[in-house]
Amino acid sequence: MIVVRECFDVMEARVIVSYLRAGGVDAQLIDGEMRRQLPVAGPAKIAVPDAQERRALALLEEADAGEAAVDEAAYYRPNDEGNAP
């Protein structure tokens, strides 16, 4: 595993882990369980398998540049009457 990002905001770290997982990367929040139970000093670390480092860094670069977009059609489909659900 290799650390690809550090965040001082644990919620931000969890969002990033979810984003990477949605992109096919097996991201993990280091010490994630401990952070739920105790206030831990220092940044939350996001790690990925060595073989997925390039993919993870590419996804993070896209997100940082504002190029990551949600496919609205996948989440917002009209019903038979043409209205949103």
C-alpha positions in Angstrom: 0.0 0.0 0.0 1.2 3.5 -0.8 -0.2 6.8 0.6 -1.6 9.0 -2.1 -3.2 11.8 -0.1 -3.2 13.2 3.4 -6.1 15.2 4.8 -6.6 17.0 8.2 -10.4 16.8 7.7 -11.5 13.2 8.2 -14.8 13.7 6.4 -12.9 15.0 3.3 -10.7 11.9 3.5 -13.8 9.7 3.6 -15.2 11.4 0.5 -11.9 11.0 -1.3 -11.8 7.3 -0.4 -15.3 6.9 -1.8 -14.4 8.8 -4.9 -11.4 6.6 -5.6 -13.4 3.4 -4.9 -16.0 4.6 -7.4 -13.2 4.9 -9.9 -12.1 1.3 -9.4 -9.3 1.9 -6.9 -9.2 -0.1 -3.7 -8.5 3.0 -1.5 -8.3 2.6 2.3 -8.3 5.2 5.1 -5.4 4.5 7.3 -6.4 4.3 11.0 -10.0 4.9 9.9 -11.5 2.9 12.8 -9.3 4.6 15.3 -10.4 8.1 14.0 -14.0 7.2 14.6 -13.4 6.4 18.3 -10.6 8.9 19.3 -9.4 12.3 18.3 -6.1 11.5 16.5 -3.5 14.1 15.9 -2.1 14.4 12.4 -3.5 13.9 8.9 -5.7 11.1 7.8 -3.8 9.1 5.2 -5.4 7.6 2.2 -3.6 4.5 0.8 -4.0 2.4 -2.3 -2.4 -0.8 -3.5 1.0 -0.1 -5.3 -0.4 -1.4 -8.6 -3.2 1.2 -8.5 -1.1 4.2 -7.6 -1.2 5.7 -11.1 -4.9 5.3 -11.5 -5.5 6.9 -8.0 -3.2 9.8 -8.8 -4.9 10.4 -12.1 -8.3 10.4 -10.5 -7.1 12.8 -7.8 -5.5 15.1 -10.4 -8.8 15.2 -12.3 -10.8 16.0 -9.2 -8.3 18.7 -8.1 -8.6 20.3 -11.5 -12.4 20.3 -11.4 -12.5 17.9 -14.4 -14.2 15.0 -12.5 -17.8 15.1 -13.4 -20.8 13.0 -12.2 -22.7 11.4 -15.0 -26.0 13.0 -14.3 -27.8 10.7 -16.7 -26.9 7.8 -14.4 -28.6 9.4 -11.4 -31.3 11.6 -12.9 -33.6 9.7 -15.3 -37.1 10.8 -16.0 -40.0 8.5 -15.5 -42.4 7.5 -18.2 -44.2 10.9 -18.0 -40.9 12.8 -18.5 -40.7 13.9 -14.9 -37.8 13.3 -12.5 -38.4 10.6 -10.0 
